[in-house]
Amino acid sequence: MTVTAPQRTTIVPAVTLLQAGAGLLAVYAYLIGQHFDLAVIRAVLNRPLGLGEDFGPLALLVLLATTGYTATFDRSPLVSRLQRTYLPAGIAVGLAAALVTFGVPIWTSPDTAGTSLLDFAGNLSLVSQLVTNAPLLVPLAWVVLLQLVGVATAELTRRFGVVVPIAQIIVVTVVVAVAPTSRAALVLVFYPLVIFGQVIALHSRGVIPTWIASGIAMLCAIPVLGLNNTNEQFAQWWYPVASLIAALLVAVAVVVSGETARRLAGHAAVRWLADHAIWLVVLAGVIGYPLLGGAP
């Protein structure tokens, strides 16, 4: 007897829990982990699990995968969705530029990032997130850039199905293969997590069978495995492990989400964390760093 998973038309509660948890993990990694000694936790948890940077990449990759998943279900006007997605980055960049101008120590890359009109425009448009050596006022704003692409392509995925995810994987793979040391490659290599979320959503809605979803999911691993073999700096952080764990977390959350998850996701605090997870990511270095005395 073949057991078929029920088709879903709404976002499962467990995904909301993952988004809330990812927001907290990001603050832990990129704020607490940068200002306090977490050597014991790193030795006991991070190294055995193969997760570097205090679970930071795992948190960001979970957010990307859930973005792909939720965007595929969202039927609100595309322009409105793009505006909502961009807003955290726009405000963070504007606030960062103002604080840097007044000499307030925040997290930038490099530490002496300036606020020339060109630099500000590049950061505000998020183009700088793809340009090698361009100064970054909000180093983690690349997550918002990938979310924007995911929101835009989710519309195409709903219309044209698996052709869109496959085409996206090909584009990312080409960029990673042609320019493995570029900033564009180091950012786009994580975009397949968004694609993975889109595929999970298509499968949940009954648009594609399990074998096709599984096949595309395996294709999503090609860029990160490829870059792991061609970029030594990238390889030292074990990003393929974080990518695999993030993908499994989202897949399991969609499959096994039940009554307990629904109750937990219904709490106001959890909903707030899930809705503001990306705000926590981009503002950690802008507001959190000054509150804790600046860059470590």
N, C-alpha and C positions, 0 to 999 in steps of 0.2 A: 504493500500500500504506500502510495506517495503522499507525503504530508506537505501541503502548500501553505506558506506563510500568508496571513491575511493581508490584503491590500490596505495601505494606509493613505488617508487623505489629509492628515494633519501631522504636525511635528510631535514626536513622542516625548514624554516628560523627561526621560533619562538624558536626552540631549540637552535639555535646559540645565540639568544638574552638571553635566560635563562643562557647559559654558561657564557656569558659576564657579566651579572648581578651577577651571583654567584661569579665570581672572585672578583668583586668590593665589594660585601658583605663580603667576607672572609677577605679582607684587612681591611675593616671597623671593623669587629668583633675582629680579632686576632691581630691587630696592633693599630688602632685608639682607639678601645674600651678598650684596655689594658693600654693606656697611658693618656687618657683624661677622664674627668668626664662626663659621658653620663646618669646621673641619671634621668634627665627629659625625655629623649627619652625612657629609659627603663620603666619608669612609664606610659608614654602615649601610647607606642606601644608594647614593648616586653611583659609586664605582661598581658595586655588585650588579646593579641593574643596567649598567652601560649608559647611564644618562648623565651627561655633563652639564655644566652651567646651572647647577641648582634647580633642575627641572624646568628651566626657562624655555628651551626649545620645545619640550613636550607640551607645555601650556600653549605656546603659540601655534603649534601644529594641530592641536585639538581644536583651537578656535578656527583655524582655516578649514578643517574638515567639517566642522559643524556649520560654518558659513556656506559651504557648498551644498550641504544637506538642506538647511533652512531656506536658502535662496531659491531652491528649486520648487519649494512649496508656496513661496510668497507670490501672491497674485496682485499685489498693490502696484500702482503705476511705476514703471521702471525709473523715471526721473526722480520720483519721490524716494525710491529705495537707494538710488545712487547718492542723493543728497544726505540721507540719514547715515549712510555708510561712511561718507567722506567727512562729515561734520567733526568727529573726534580729532582727526588728523589736522584739519584746518584750524581748529581752536588751539590745539597743542602747539602747532608751529607758530601761530601768531603770538601766543603767550611766551613761548621760548624765545622768540626774537626780541620781545620787549624786555624780558629778564636779562638776556645776554647784553643788550644795549646798556642796561643800567648796572652791569657788572655782577649780577647775581649768579653764583655758581650752580649750574645745572649740568645734566649729562648731555654732552654733545660729542660728535665724532668728526674731526679730532677735538681734543679738549678746548682748543682755541678757535673753534668755528666762529666765523664772523657773521655779520648781518648786512652785508652789502645788498644792494637792490637785486642783483643777479642771483646771489645765494638765496635770498629770501624767496624770490620767484621760483627758483628751482625746488626749494623745500615745500613751498605752498602748493605747487603743482604735483609734488611727489616725484617729479622727474629725476631729482637728485638721488633718489633711492636706487636708481639704476645706473648712475654715472660713476664710474670708478674715480676715486679720489675727490669727488665733490663733497664739500662739508655738509654735515647733517645736523640740523638743530634738534630733530627728534629721531634718533637712530632706529627705533622700532616702528616707525611709520610705514615701513615696507609691508607690514602685515595688512594695513588698511589698503595699500595699493593692490595687493593680491585679492583682498576681499572685494574691491571695486570690480576687478576683472571677473571674479567669480559671480558677482551679482549680475553683471552684464551678460555673461555667457550662459547663465542659468536660463535666461529667457530663450536663448537659441537651443539649449538642451531640451527644454520642454517641447519645442516645435519640431526639432529634427532628430531627437533621440541620440543614440550612441555615436553617431558620426561626429558630433561636436566634441565629446570627451576625447575621442581618439585623435582628432585633429589637434586639440590642445596639447596632448602628450607629445605628438610629433614636433610641434613648434618648440616646446620646452627642451626636448631632447636635442634638437638641432642647436639651440643657443648654448646649451651646456657643453656640447661636443666641440663647437667652433671656438668658443671663448671661455674655457673652463676657469680662468683666473679673474674674469671680469666681475664687477659687482652685480651686473645684470644676471649672470649665471648663478651667483651665490644667493640671489633673491628668488629668481624664477624656479630654481630647483625645488623649492618647497610648494610651488603651486599645484603639483599633482595631488596634494592633500585636499585641496578644494575640489579638484576633479573627482577624487575618490568620494567625497561627500555628495556630489551631484549623482554619481553612479548609484550610491546607496539609496538615494531618494528615488531614482527611477525604478530601482528594484522594489522598493517598498510600495510604490504605487502600482506595481504589477506591469510596468511598461516593458521591462526586459526580464528574461529568465535568469536563474541563479548562475548558470554556466557562463553566460555572457558577462554578467556583472563581475564574476570571479576573474574572468580573463582580462577585462579592462583594469580591474584592481591590480593585477600582477604587472600589467604594463606601466602602471603609475610608479612602480619601483625603479624603472629603468633610469630616469634622470639622476636620482639620488645615488644609486649604485654606481652609475657612470662617473659622476663627479667625485665620488669617494675614491675612485681609482686613479683620477687624473689630477686632483688637487690635494697636495699633502696637508695644507693648512686645514682644509675642510675635513679631511679624513681623521684628524686627531680627535674630533669631537663625537664620533660615533652617531652621526645624524641618521643613518639608516635604521638604527635601533629605535631612536625616538620616533621616527616616522612610522615604523611598524607598530609600535605600542599605541601611538595616537590613532592609527587606522583601526586597530583591533578594538580599542575602547569605544570608538564611535559605532563600529559594526555591531558589537555586542550590546551596546546601549539601545540601538534600534530594534534588535531582535528580542531582547529579554525585558524590555521596559514593562513594568507592571504597576500594581496598586501602590506599593511602597514608594516607587519613584514618583508616581503621580502626586502622592501626599506631600512628599518632600519638595517637589517642584512647585507646589501650590503656595508655599510660604512666601510672604512678601520679601523677606531678606534674600531668599534664593532667586526669586524673579528679578530683584534689583541687581544682584550680582551678575546674573546672566545677561540682562539688558545692557549693563554698563561694563562688561568685561573688557572690551576694547578701549574704553575710556581709562580704565585702570592701567592698561598696557602703555598707552602713549603718554599718560600724565605722570607715570611713576618717576621718570627722569626729569620732568619739568617742575613738578610740585614737590614730589617726595625727596629728591636730592637736596634742595635748599633747606627743607625742614630737618634733615638729618646732618646738616653741616656741609653740604656740597659734595663734590666728587670724592670718592674714597682715596 
